[in-house]
């Protein structure tokens, strides 16, 4: 089902760069769709910000711009330094010439990123429903735009804001889409299985099972009885020859954007807004 669409009040038209990165923001408030869609006032969106989508408090995703259009959520004149988690080094690595101050109409980070606002505050971070949606959105964008090669936060591009924060939930989002910054290698091609339950908790049954890091193809072991949060059920375009058992389908877990191979697992789906316990 296509997402709900509410047209952004600010829409400057087609972007002049390729889709190179996901850009995550925390909105520092709520009612973000109204803030970005209603007429501009001195208190409502005076900086004329736009993003491609908003993840609301209940986890609902609302698209606000066509993905071929440029957003305006970054001030290209603001520069960043390297910090403990975020930093201009990540911005430069992912965006290249598009990380620079916009000296020409076709340059600047707004032209080369897909931006989403998550309702709430950077200090608290996203809630579980928002984490699930933020990862699903990022994976959908990766599937739709093969040129995307990294995931960034606003603080990679500026020192004046702590957005989107470094809470465990925000870091879980970055891990779930392939990692923060420049991804190490080409993502293993996959499809989200839309008609199958995938959000919930999976428990490994037996020994000798593994998960694949989608961004690198590396394997890591999964011990009997280990429980992991799943964000979607997915299928690789091609079977993964280096792993035993079912080498193609499994559950997406939030460790470096990994696919837990669906051999000998039990799955408990989430119920409504409440994630199933995986502790």
KOLTOR-783440 format. One record per residue (C-alpha): residue number from 1; residue in one letter; x, z, y. Coordinates in pm, whole numbers, m for minus. Layout:
<recs>
   i aa      u      w      v
 NUM  A      X      Z      Y
...
</recs>
This chain:
<recs>
   i aa      u      w      v
   1  X      0      0      0
   2  X    146    m93    340
   3  X    216    199    576
   4  X     m9    289    864
   5  X     97     94   1175
   6  X     62    222   1531
   7  X    219     m1   1795
   8  X    492    162   2002
   9  X    429    161   2375
  10  X    786     32   2416
  11  X    864   m290   2228
  12  X   1151   m497   2362
  13  X   1128   m768   2098
  14  X   1370   m914   1847
  15  X   1699   m740   1767
  16  X   2007   m955   1810
  17  X   2213   m796   1535
  18  X   2194   m761   1156
  19  X   2036   m458    989
  20  X   2352   m254    918
  21  X   2241    111    903
  22  X   1962    363    872
  23  X   1941    592   1178
  24  X   1774    931   1137
  25  X   1640   1150   1419
  26  X   1460   1485   1439
  27  X   1192   1459   1706
  28  X   1227   1814   1847
  29  X    850   1843   1846
  30  X    527   1716   1694
  31  X    256   1461   1784
  32  X    537   1206   1791
  33  X    319    902   1725
  34  X    109    981   2033
  35  X    422   1052   2235
  36  X    557    706   2155
  37  X    234    505   2162
  38  X     29    634   2457
  39  X     95    528   2819
  40  X    421    650   2972
  41  X    401    951   3207
  42  X    653   1189   3364
  43  X    612   1415   3061
  44  X    534   1160   2790
  45  X    829    947   2685
  46  X    987    910   3031
  47  X   1304    768   2872
  48  X   1103    488   2709
  49  X   1216    560   2354
  50  X   1099    355   2058
  51  X   1169    377   1682
  52  X   1067    175   1382
  53  X    877    463   1228
  54  X    775    829   1237
  55  X    759   1073    946
  56  X    485   1320   1026
  57  X    470   1687    925
  58  X    258   1610    618
  59  X    509   1347    500
  60  X    299   1049    614
  61  X    505    752    734
  62  X    375    563   1038
  63  X    544    234   1126
  64  X    566    166   1501
  65  X    780   m148   1536
  66  X    833   m463   1335
  67  X   1159   m421   1145
  68  X   1295   m737   1306
  69  X   1261   m576   1650
  70  X   1513   m360   1835
  71  X   1446     10   1885
  72  X   1556    202   2197
  73  X   1623    550   2054
  74  X   1998    545   2127
  75  X   2161    541   2468
  76  X   2444    291   2409
  77  X   2641    436   2703
  78  X   2675    777   2538
  79  X   2994    817   2333
  80  X   3066   1055   2049
  81  X   3372   1226   1907
  82  X   3446   1333   1550
  83  X   3274   1654   1450
  84  X   3250   1856   1129
  85  X   2976   1642    972
  86  X   2876   1371   1219
  87  X   3123   1166   1421
  88  X   3204    843   1598
  89  X   3430    751   1305
  90  X   3117    707   1090
  91  X   2945    507   1362
  92  X   3242    271   1396
  93  X   3287    233   1020
  94  X   2925    134    962
  95  X   2841    m66   1275
  96  X   3174   m224   1372
  97  X   3135   m411   1700
  98  X   2772   m298   1723
  99  X   2887     63   1772
 100  X   3030    m28   2111
 101  X   2869     16   2450
 102  X   2635   m277   2507
 103  X   2839   m503   2734
 104  X   2656   m809   2608
 105  X   2285   m855   2526
 106  X   2354   m893   2152
 107  X   2570   m582   2112
 108  X   2493   m211   2087
 109  X   2375     21   1809
 110  X   2004    m29   1880
 111  X   2039   m392   1774
 112  X   2188   m314   1432
 113  X   2007     m2   1308
 114  X   1663     86   1172
 115  X   1550    411   1332
 116  X   1306    678   1220
 117  X   1192   1001   1387
 118  X   1112   1302   1168
 119  X    868   1544   1329
 120  X   1008   1894   1372
 121  X   1330   2048   1496
 122  X   1692   1986   1402
 123  X   1761   2359   1366
 124  X   1493   2396   1097
 125  X   1526   2052    939
 126  X   1269   1843    751
 127  X   1019   2000    513
 128  X   1003   1895    143
 129  X    730   1634    203
 130  X    936   1479    483
 131  X   1251   1476    269
 132  X   1066   1283      1
 133  X    933   1028    251
 134  X   1263    992    437
 135  X   1445    909    114
 136  X   1172    669     m1
 137  X   1181    491    336
 138  X   1560    461    328
 139  X   1556    318    m24
 140  X   1284     72     69
 141  X   1494    m47    364
 142  X   1799    m84    138
 143  X   1595   m292   m101
 144  X   1450   m506    179
 145  X   1770   m551    381
 146  X   2081   m596    161
 147  X   2301   m599    475
 148  X   2246   m223    526
 149  X   2575    m50    446
 150  X   2539    308    565
 151  X   2322    593    691
 152  X   2373    761   1027
 153  X   2229   1038   1242
 154  X   2190   1050   1618
 155  X   2485   1290   1645
 156  X   2714   1020   1506
 157  X   2650    835   1831
 158  X   2637   1117   2088
 159  X   2778   1461   2163
 160  X   2483   1563   2381
 161  X   2234   1615   2097
 162  X   2255   1795   1762
 163  X   1988   1563   1619
 164  X   1916   1533   1330
 165  X   2101   1851   1232
 166  X   2297   1947    921
 167  X   2043   2158    733
 168  X   2048   2133    352
 169  X   1725   1929    371
 170  X   1878   1677    611
 171  X   2189   1647    396
 172  X   1961   1596     95
 173  X   1809   1295    272
 174  X   2151   1141    332
 175  X   2251   1201    m31
 176  X   1924   1052   m152
 177  X   1973    720     28
 178  X   2338    677    m73
 179  X   2536    917    144
 180  X   2612    979    509
 181  X   2830    722    686
 182  X   2969    407    526
 183  X   2874    367    162
 184  X   3167    317    m72
 185  X   3050      4   m246
 186  X   2755   m227   m303
 187  X   2440    m48   m413
 188  X   2326   m123   m765
 189  X   2021   m345   m725
 190  X   1695   m170   m814
 191  X   1320   m170   m766
 192  X   1096    129   m699
 193  X    826    147   m966
 194  X    529    180   m733
 195  X    267    229  m1003
 196  X    445    511  m1184
 197  X    476    876  m1089
 198  X    826    953   m964
 199  X    811   1250   m728
 200  X    843   1577   m913
 201  X   1081   1765  m1139
 202  X   1270   1625  m1437
 203  X   1435   1834  m1707
 204  X   1704   1698  m1940
 205  X   1644   1741  m2313
 206  X   1951   1734  m2537
 207  X   2320   1659  m2482
 208  X   2513   1347  m2387
 209  X   2297   1230  m2096
 210  X   2418   1096  m1763
 211  X   2322    986  m1414
 212  X   2457    687  m1222
 213  X   2559    705   m856
 214  X   2381    394   m731
 215  X   2625    331   m447
 216  X   2936    327   m668
 217  X   2828    285  m1032
 218  X   3007    608  m1127
 219  X   2865    830  m1401
 220  X   2839   1207  m1415
 221  X   2715   1418  m1704
 222  X   2383   1604  m1726
 223  X   2374   1917  m1940
 224  X   2086   2007  m2168
 225  X   1813   2192  m1979
 226  X   1931   2101  m1629
 227  X   1646   2046  m1382
 228  X   1656   1806  m1090
 229  X   1416   1704   m812
 230  X   1302   1344   m844
 231  X   1196   1131   m548
 232  X   1092    811   m726
 233  X   1105    632  m1057
 234  X   1315    317  m1034
 235  X   1444     33  m1248
 236  X   1783   m134  m1215
 237  X   1780   m511  m1192
 238  X   2027   m521  m1481
 239  X   2090   m268  m1761
 240  X   2386    m37  m1700
 241  X   2618   m111  m1991
 242  X   2841    197  m1954
 243  X   2572    451  m2042
 244  X   2394    526  m2372
 245  X   2023    507  m2434
 246  X   1788    368  m2170
 247  X   2033    196  m1936
 248  X   1783     58  m1688
 249  X   1507    298  m1582
 250  X   1510    654  m1459
 251  X   1441    903  m1184
 252  X   1607    902   m845
 253  X   1766   1241   m778
 254  X   1922   1362   m456
 255  X   2284   1382   m568
 256  X   2463   1098   m391
 257  X   2161    871   m444
 258  X   2187    892   m823
 259  X   1965    755  m1098
 260  X   1902   1003  m1379
 261  X   1865    786  m1688
 262  X   1520    836  m1836
 263  X   1635    916  m2189
 264  X   1502   1243  m2326
 265  X   1361   1403  m2012
 266  X   1037   1580  m1934
 267  X    868   1505  m1603
 268  X    635   1730  m1402
 269  X    479   1541  m1108
 270  X    434   1693   m764
 271  X     84   1809   m687
 272  X    m35   1694   m346
 273  X    179   1839    m67
 274  X    339   2099   m294
 275  X    659   1996   m473
 276  X    683   2106   m833
 277  X    933   2387   m888
 278  X   1278   2274  m1000
 279  X   1470   2597   m954
</recs>
